[in-house]
Amino acid sequence: MKTITSLASLVALASALFAMSASADHHFIDFYPINSGVKSMTGQMQVPSTDINSGIPYLWPGLLASGNNGVLQPVLDGRDGHWIWGNNYVDSDNSYTGANGSVPAPLSSTLSYVLQNSNDGKNNWYSEVSNENGDKASYNFEIGKSMTQTVFDCELYNVDWNFGDVVFTNTEVVAYGSDLSWCKDSPYSSSVNYKIEGLSSSTGDGTVTCKIDKVTLSPPS
């Protein structure tokens, strides 16, 4: 299990990434820089085995826009005593926030997501979330932004991290270009213990693919 890494040179990155949620406690890892931009991100995550009765936990994988200007994120939202799984986009300055479509997230179940660039030069994004029962919700975010970072986050508002590890599985990130230096088992991390299993990479057809069998986020020591 890897432990928190705190690098002074990356303080600006962290503060810009979460300017829209300054009151939150963020526990995250960040794969970057993906300079040529992300084409797609797909994967799954596991719902905790217990509900949260107070505070707001947001658990999510996502993509950070170029210039740290906005986050596209399927969010597992645990407020109000139950979990839901939804499509979401937030600008870093809160000038645009979209939460569009969600599905139930039963305890201990596996959820899936798709984030897909429009691939037409406009940099709009298709987001889709689904659960084991076949429920699905999708939305086209017309945001016009290239995504250059891949983030896995446990974002907490007035709630302790007492609901177990946050687990992401079968992650696949496809990026434009030929640079694979960002696909590594030692990403930037903040306030978290983490473990990365089954990381592999490949190139072809003007893109690179980074696959990760399992990402586990655990409370900081």
N, C-alpha and C positions, 0 to 999 in steps of 0.2 A: 504494500500500500504506500503510495507516494504522499508526502506531506505538503502542507502549504508552502508555496514559494512567494516571497514578497520582494519584488524588484522595484527600486525607486524609479528607475527609468521608465517603468510601465504604469506609474500612478496615473498619468494623464489618460492612458488608454482606459483604465478601469473607470475613472470618473466620467469620461465621455460616454462610455458604453451605457452607464446607468444613470445618466443625468435625469432621466424621466422618472426615476424611482429612488430618489436620494434617501428617503426614510426607510428603505428596505435593508435587510441584511442579505448580502449576496454571497453565495458560495459556488464558485464556478471554475471551469477550465475553458480555455480559448485557443483554438487552432488558427494561426495566422502567421504571416500575411498571405492570402491567396490573391496575388496581385492581378491576375488575369480575370478574376471573378468566378463565382460559383454558377454552375449550370443547373444542378439539382442536388437535393438532399432528401434521403428517405431513411426510414428506420422505425423502430418500435421502442416503447418504454413501458415499465411496469407500474401499476397503481399500487400505492402502499396498502398494507393489510388492515389499516385502521383509519377511521374518520377523524377529522380535526374539529373540535368543538368551539374553539376561539382563535382569533387571529386569522391571518390570510397567508397560506402557503401557495406559491406559484412554482411549479416544477416544469422545466421546459428545455427542449433542444431548440436551436434557432440559428439564424444567420444575421450577422451585423453588417450594415451597409458601409460602403466606402466612405472614409472620412468620419467614421463612428456616428453616422447620421441616421439612426433608426434601426430597429430590430424586428425582423419577421420571425414569429415564434408560435408554434402550436403549444398551447399552455394547458397543463393539468392544474386546474383551479380547485383548491380544497376548502374554500370558505363555506360557511353556512352548514357545516356538519355533513357534507358529502362532496364527492369529487365529480367534476365535469371536464371534458376534453374539447378544446375549441381552437379555432383559427384566430390569430391576432397579429396586429402590426402596431408598433408605437414609434413615433419620431422622437429623437433625442431631446427636442425642445417642446414636446407635447403639442406641436401645431397640428398633428394629425394622429388620431388613434382609431384603429378599427378593430372591432371584435365581432366576427361574423360567422355564426354557425357553430354549434357544439353538439356533442353526443354524450350520453351517460358513460361513466367510467366506474364499473363495479370494482369493489375491493379485490386486490390481488390479481386482477386481470391484466391482459396485455393489450396495449393500444398501438395503433399504427399512424404514420403521417407521411405526407408527400409535400415537398416544396419544389416548385419547378419554374425556372426562368422562362419567359415567353419566347426567348431565342429568336427574336425578330429585330433586335437592336433597340427596343423600347425599354427593356429591363423591368417589365411588369412581372408579377408573380402569381402563380396558382398555388393555393394552399388547400390541403385536404386532410381531414382527420377521420379516423374510424375506430370502432371497437370490435371485440370478439363476436358480438351478436350480429354483426353486419350493418350496424348503424353507421351512417356516413354523413359528413357535412363538408362543403367546399366553398371557396370564395376566390375570386380574382382580384388581387390587390393592384390597382393601377398607380404604382408609386414611382416608377421610373428610376430605380436605383440598382446599381451593381452591388452584390454582396461579396465581401472579401474576408469574412471571418466566420468560423463555426464555433458556436458556444453551447455548453451544457451547464445549466444553472439550477440551483435551489434558492429561490428568492422568497424571503420570509418577512412578513409584516406582523410584529407583535405576537410571534409564536415561536416556541422552542423547536429545535430539530429533534423530535423524540418519536418519529414515525418510521425509523429505519433508513436503510440506504436508499438512494435514488438510483435506479438502474435503467440504462438505455442499452438496447440490443440491436444487432443487425443494421448498424449505421453504414450508409454508403453516401459519400460526397463525391460528386463529379464536378470538376472545375475545368475551365478553358485553359489552353496553353500546355506547357510541358514541365512546369516547376512542381516538384513533389516535396520540397524541403519542409513544407508545413505539416505534412502527414507523418507525424512522429509520436512516440509514446511518452514524450515529455513536453506537453503544451504548457503555456502560461497558466498558472493557477492562483486562486485567491481564496483564503479562508476555508480551505477544504482539504480533506484527504481523498485521494482518488486512485483508481486502479484501471488500467487499460489492458484488455485482453484481445488477442487475435487481430492485431493490426497488420494490414497488407496494402500494397499499392501497385498500380499498373498504369501504362500509358497506351494511347492509340487514338487515331482519328482526330487529332488536334485537341484531345482532352486527357486529363489524368483522373484516376479513380482512387479514392482512399476508402478502404473498408475497415470497420472496427466491429469485431464480434460482440464486445461488451465493454461498456463504460460504467463504472460504479463510483458514485459520489457518496462520501461518508462525512459525518460531522467532524470539524477540526478537533484536534487533540487539545 
